[in-house]
Amino acid sequence: MEKALGLDLLRVTEMAALAAARTMGCGNKDFSDQKATSSLREELNKLPMRGTIVIGEGERDEAPMLYVGEHVGTWEEGAGIIEVDIAVDPLENTNATVNGLNNAIAAIAMAERGGLLHAPDVYMNKIVVGPTAAGCIDINASPTDNIHAIAKAYDRMPNEIVIAVLDRDRHKTLIAEVRSTGARIKLIPDGDLSAGIAAAMRGTGVHAVLGIGGAPEGVLTAAALRCLGGEMQAKLVALSAAQTIRLQELGVNDQDKIYNTEDLAPGNELIFAATGVTPGDLLQGVRFFKGGARTETLIISMQSRKVRFVDTIHLLSHDRVKVMFK
């Protein structure tokens, strides 16, 4: 699958990021989502595959979306046409895009059929760490115990590690407890996917993610972690009566069930790609110049165990374009 489609995903997220970046500062979330989603859909439909969307992030927010069950790709018959499941977030952190803030990305994960959990459009309580702390966490333990375990894995004191938490009222108690341990906190305005990936990569300054975020983002995070060797534990959470009904409709009656990384992304041929839309801790945002644009994309393959950061210059004009080296 990587040989057939791996680098094609690069173009898919690049085009979505370019479309979204053109709306930066517009103040209209639906417009930005629609532009990113339409571009991502158009590019997916060019690929020689039989793809099914199993995670469409917009469903939870009733935003423009690639809907769960939607078929993408050429859907041709014959030998060599690969059947895949796809999780997408055409524009994670829409608020950052429409307000000209940081850490918006376009993201996609792909796996063989059955390789990604069909997570309902609700929320997840999550704990995410990289390879260094994998095997040391327990979502049923207190934040204090987990922070001490993570610090020990890194051979550091708690005040030498950074925990990313979504800045939400529901996390007031969590934030207070994290601070009581001495650990430093990075509050995320929106979107915990970027933070989850950052936690799995050394040098980003983030050592773990704690708290409740979107279930679709959880599956995308798990796909990246499977490739990077990190660990995630999660529980589905209903934050409203409607979400409780939604879980029951999908046959999810046990909200204490723990989903680990392999439960969320069990595939053996996972590929993850993300392109920066606005400047971020993990990826550069789209940078436009006269006649072109520059993007930065992270693409990870579980099969080849390669992590690529791809810096692409898009020559969008037929005129003579001046390309800067850096």
VEXRO-839085 format. One record per residue: residue in one letter; y, x, z of N, C-alpha, C in turn. Coordinates in steps of 0.02 Angstrom, whole numbers, plus 50000, padded with zeros to 5 digits. Example, Ala and Ser with C-alpha at 12.3 -4.5 7.8 and 13.67 -1.06 7.14 Angstrom:
a497165066050390497755061550390498355066050390;s498885064250354499475068450357500025064550394;
This chain:
m499405004150000500005000050000500635004350000;e500615009950037501205014250039501365017049970;k500845019249933500965021949866501235016649819;a500975010549827501175005149780501865002449795;l502035001849860502644998149877503115001749925;g502885007449954503265010650007503995011949990;l504115015549936504805017249919505185011349890;d504825006249866505175000149843505544996849901;l505264997349961505604994350019506264997650033;l506325003950013506965007450019507515003649982;r507375001749920507874998149881508004991249910;v507484988049937507564981249964508084981250020;t508014985850069508484985850125509154988850104;e509154993550057509794996250034510224990750002;m509914986749959510304981549925510544976249974;a510134974450023510344969650074510924972450114;a510884978850132511424981950171512064982350131;l512024984050067512624984250025512954977350021;a512534972250011512814965350006513144963350072;a512824964850128513104962950193513734966950208;a513734973450191514304977650207514934975350171;r514854972350113515444969850077515774964050113;t515424961050161515714955450199515984957750267;m515974964150281516174966550347516884964250364;g516954961450423517604959150447517804952350421;c517344948850386517524942450356517584936850408;g517264937750466517304932650518516874926650507;n516424926850457516004921050440515274923250442;k514924921550498514234923750507513774921150452;d513834914750435513394911850385513474915150317;f514104916850301514234920150237513904927050234;s513974930850288513664937450290512904937050288;d512614932450328511884931450327511644929450257;q512014924850226511814922450160511804928050108;k512314932250109512354937750061511774942650071;a511634944450133511084949150147510414946050128;t510324939650147509684936350135509554935450060;s510054933350023509974932349951509804938749916;s510124944149935509994950649904509284953049920;l509094952349984508424954550004507884950449968;r507984943949963507504939649928507454941649855;e508024942849823508024944649751507634951049739;e507724956049783507374962349774506634961649788;l506454957849840505744956849855505384953549797;n505724948849764505404945149710505304949349647;k505564955349645505444959849589504804964049598;l504534964049660503984968649675503314965749654;p502864970049627502204967849605501734966749665;m501804961049697501404959649758501364952049767;r500914950149810500864943149833501054943249907;g501704942349920501964943049988502104936350020;t501974935950085502114929950125502554931850184;i503104928250193503544929450250503214926450313;v503084930550362502794928150425503314928350481;i503854932050472504414932050519505054931350478;g505424925950489506064925050457506574924050512;e506964929150527507364929250588507854923450592;g508124921250536508644916150538508424909450565;e507774908150566507524901550587507744899750657;r507744904650703507914903050772508654901050778;d509074904050736509784902750740510024897650689;e509564894650652509734889950599510234892950550;a510134899350535510564902850488510224903150420;p510584905450367510244906550303509654911250314;m509094909950282508494913550302507994913950246;l507544918750252506904918650217506434915050265;y506184909250244505824905050291505094907150299;v504814905750357504124907350371503674903550322;g503224907150290502784904250240503034905050169;e503654907250160503924908150093503544913750056;h503404912549993503074917449951503604921649915;v503524928249917503974932849883503554937849843;g503874940949795503514945349749503364941649684;t503034945149639502884942149574502314937149577;w501864937849626501284933549634500864933149571;e500794938749537500374939149478499644939449500;e499204937449455498484938049466498254944849437;g497694947149460497394953049430497314958849478;a496964963949454496824969849495497474973549510;g497504976349570498074980449589498654976649620;i498624970049620499144966049652498984965449726;i499404968149768499264968649840499514962349875;e499104959949923499304954249965499564956950032;v500164954950050500484957750110500814952350151;d500884953650216501294949650260501944953450273;i502494949850280503154952950285503554949950342;a503864954250381504344952150432505034954750411;v505534950350413506194952350389506744950550439;d507244954650440507884953050472508404955750424;p508614951650375509074954050324509724956750352;l509934954150410510544956750441510484956050517;e510224961250548510204961250621510894963050647;n511134959350696511794960250726512334957950678;t512284951550659512774948650615513474948950645;n513524947950710514174948150743514534954850731;a514144960250732514444966850720514734967250650;t514384964350603514614964550533515254960550525;v515254954350549515844950050536516454952250576;n516334956350629516904958750669517054966150659;g516694969350612516814976350598516604980950655;l516074979150692515834983150748515204987050727;n514904990550775514364995150760513664992050764;n513174995650735512464994550744512184988350709;a512454986450652512144981350610511684984850560;i511094982050549510614984950502510274979350462;a509984981250406509534976950368508834979750376;a508344975650397507684978350415507114974150386;i506554977550374505954974150349505344978050372;a504804974350386504154977450400503634974050356;m503164977950332502644975350287501964977950310;a501454973650304500784975550323500284971650280;e499664973850282499134970050249499084963150280;r498764958350246498694951650272498414951750343;g498754948150388498544947850458498804953650499;g499204957950470499434964050504500044963250547;l500344957150548500934955850589500854949050624;l501024948750687500964942550725501454937350697;h501214931150689501644925550668502014923150731;a502504926850754502844925250816503284919150807;p503274914550855503714908650849504444910550857;d504874906050833505594907450832505904905950901;v505674909750951505934909051019506144915951043;y506044917351106506264923751135505674927451166;m505784933751181505284937951214505614941951270;n505254942351326505424947251377505074953751357;k505454959151351505184965251322505304971351366;i504854976051359504974982851383504734987451327;v505174992051306505044996351248505175003551268;v504695007951252504775015151265504495019051206;g504675025451203504425029851152503775033251172;p503525037851131502875041051145502845044551213;t503395047351236503395051151299503185046751358;a503415040551358503275036051415502735030851398;a502435031351340501895026651322501325027351372;g501055021651394500515021651443500755021651515;c501415021851525501685022251593502025015851615;i502085010951571502475004951586502024998951602;d502314994051637501954987951654502464982351659;i502444977651612502944972351611502904967851672;n502334967951707502284963951769502564967551830;a502704974051822503014977851877503764976551877;s504084978551931504814977651936505174982551890;p505794980851870506194985751833506244992451870;t506314992151936506364998351975505745002651966;d505144999651972504525003451964504465006351894;n504645002351844504605004751775505095010451762;i505695009951788506185015251778505945021751810;h505675021351870505415027451902504825030351862;a504405025951835503835028351794504075031751730;i504585028751699504855031651637505185038351652;a505575038651706505905044951725505385050451739;k504845048551773504315053451787503995055951723;a503895051451675503595053451611504025058551575;y504685057751581505155062451550505295068551593;d504995068751653505125074051701505865074451718;r506155068651731506865068151747506955063751809;m507565063751834507755059051886507985052551852;p507955046851887508185040651857508895040951830;n509335044751863510025045051838510095049351776;e509545051951751509545055951690509255052251630;i509095045751639508845041851583509315035951571;v509275033251509509705027851487509265021851468;i509445016051495509095009751482509555005251441;a509325002951384509714998351343509544991151363;v510054987051373509964980051392510464975851353;l510244970151327510704965551295511214962951346;d511834962851326512374960551371512394952951370;r511994949851415511944942651419511954940451492;d512194934451505512204931851573511514931751604;r511004930451563510324930051589510084936751617;h510444942151603510224948851624510634951551683;k511024947251715511444949751770511024952851826;t510474949451845510044952151898509704958551875;l509464958551813509134964551785509614970451785;i510214969351761510714974751757510864977551826;a510934973051875511074975251943510514979651970;e509884977651956509324981551981509274988251946;v509384988351881509374994751845509894999451874;r510494996851886511025001051915510845003551985;s510474999452022510295001452091509825007452091;t509465008552037509005014352033509385020752017;g509995020151995510375025951974510345027251899;a509895023551865509835024451792510485022151758;r510635025351702511215023451664511045017851616;i511535013651601511425007751559511835008151496;k511515006251441511875005251377511844997751363;l512394994251370512414987151357512484985951282;i512044981751254512044980351183512374973551172;p512894973151131513214966651119512744961651085;d512364963951035511904959750998511354963950968;g510764960850957510234964050919509914969950954;d509284969050977508944974451013508444978350970;l508414976850905507954980450861508154987750855;s508784989050840509014996050834508884999950898;a509024996750955508915000151019508185001651030;g507744997051011507024998151019506785004150979;i507025004750917506835010450876507135016850905;a507755016450928508085022350957507695024951017;a507415020251057507035022351116506415026351097;a506155025351037505545028751015505695035350981;m506335037250975506515043350940506935047850986;r506715053950994507075058651038507745060351007;g508235061451051508885063451029509375057851020;t509155051551029509605045851020509985044151084;g509745046751141510075045351204509845038851236;v509345035451207509065029351237508335030651254;h508135029151315507445030551337507015024351343;a507325018451349506935012251355507395006251342;v507075000651326507424994351319507094989351366;l507494985751404507234980551449507604974051437;g507254968451447507594961951446507344957251392;i507674951551388507464946151343507874946451279;g507514946651223507824946451157507394942251111;g507564942251047507224938050999506504940150987;a506064935150980505364936550964505284939550894;p505644937150843505584940350777505764947750779;e506314949450814506494956450820505954960350857;g505604956950902505064960250939504504962450893;v504314958250845503784960150798504014965950754;l504634965750730504894971250690504904977750731;t505114977250793505124983150836504424985950845;a503944981550857503244983750867502974987250805;a503154984750746502924987950684503184995150680;a503824996050697504105002850697503765007150750;l503635004250809503335008050863502615010150847;r502245005850811501575007850791501595014150748;c502105014550706502175020450663502415026550702;l502825025450753503145030950789502765033050852;g502255029150871501865030950930502155028550996;g502635023950993502915021251054502495015451082;e502755012351134502395006651164502875001051180;m502624994951170503014989051188502554984151223;q502794980951275502464975351306502944969551307;a502684963451296503124957651290502784951351312;k503194946451331502964939651346503434934851310;l503144929651281503544924451249503914920551303;v504544918851288504974915451336505324909651300;a505324903851333505704898151309506334897451351;l506914897751319507544897251356507844890251354;s507474885451325507714878551322507104873951317;a507224867451328506684862551321506424862351250;a506874863051201506674863051131506204868851115;q506344874651145505914880451133505244879651168;t505234876351225504594874951259504164870551215;i504474865451186504114860951140503864864851080;r504294869351053504104873350996503484877651011;l503464880651070502884884551089502254880151094;q502334874351123501764869851130501504867651062;e501964866351015501764864450948501354869850913;l501494876050931501134881650901500524883650942;g500374879750994499784881051034499864886551085;v500494888351100500624893651150500764890151217;n500254890151260500324886751324500364891551383;d500234897851370500234902851422500814907751412;q501374906551447501944910951439501884917251482;d501324917951518501204924051556500774929051516;k500554927051457500144931551416500554937551396;i500254943451403500594949651384500374951651314;y500874952751271500744955251203500924962651202;n500444966851183500604973951177500774975751104;t500904981951092501124984051026500624982050972;e499984983050987499464981550937499384974050927;d499524969950978499494962750970500044960350922;l500634963350928501204961150889501184963750818;a500904969650809500864972650742500184976050735;p499644972150725498974974950725498774978550660;g499194978450609499014981150544498864988550545;n498484990650495498314997750487498715000950430;e499094996950392499474999550336500214997450343;l500484998550401501164996350416501685000850384;i502204997750357502785001350333503404997850361;f503875001650385504494999050413505075002450379;a505594998450362506195001350332506814997850360;a507345001750371507984998950394508545003050365;t509064999650341509655002850314510265000850356;g510685005750372511275004250411511785000150371;v512074995150403512604991150373513274993450398;t513344993750465513944996550496513735002850534;p514195007350550514005013550584513625012150648;g513115016250662512705014950721512455021250754;d512105020350810511815025950846511225028850808;l510885024650770510285026850735510415028550662;l510825024550628510955025350557511695024850541;q511905028550491512585027750465512645020950431;g513225018050434513345011950396513485013350324;v513555008050284513735008850213514445011650209;r514525016850167515175019750156515355018950082;f515865014950069516075013750001516595018949979;f516565020849916517075025149887517205022549816;k517715025049784517885022649717517305023749670;g517025018349645516475018749596515785019049626;g515725018749693515045019249721515015017949796;a514445019549824514335018549896513785023349918;r513765024349984513265028750013512905025150069;t512245025550071511855022250123511395027150157;e511195025450218510685029250253510125024450275;t509505026350259508935022050273508395025850310;l508095022450359507505025050394506905021450365;i506405025250342505795022150317505195025850348;i504755021950380504205024750418503545021850392;s503045026150384502385023850362501855025750413;m501455020950432500905022350478500345026250444;q500225024850380499685028150344499805035650337;s500375037450311500515044550299500825047950359;r501025043850409501355046450469501975050550451;k502355047850406502985051050385503575046750408;v504085050150433504715046950452505255049950408;r505535045850365506035048350318506725045350334;f507235049650334507925047350334508195048650264;v508345043350228508525044050157509275042750149;d509625047650125510345047350113510435046150038;t510685040250019510725038349949511445037249928;i511615040049871512265038649840512145033949781;h512465028149783512395023049731513005023449685;l512885025349622513415025749573513475018849541;l513955014949564514015007949544514475006949484;s514805012249462515265011749406515025016249349;h515175014349288515005018549230515535023849218;d516075023549254516595028749248516365035149281;r516735040449270516585046749303516755046049377;v516245046649419516315045649490516295052349526;k516765053449571516785059549611516335058649672;v515815062749677515335062249732515465067849781;m515575065949844515675070849897515005073349922;f514965079849936514335082749960514175080250029;k514665079450073514545077050141515015071350156;
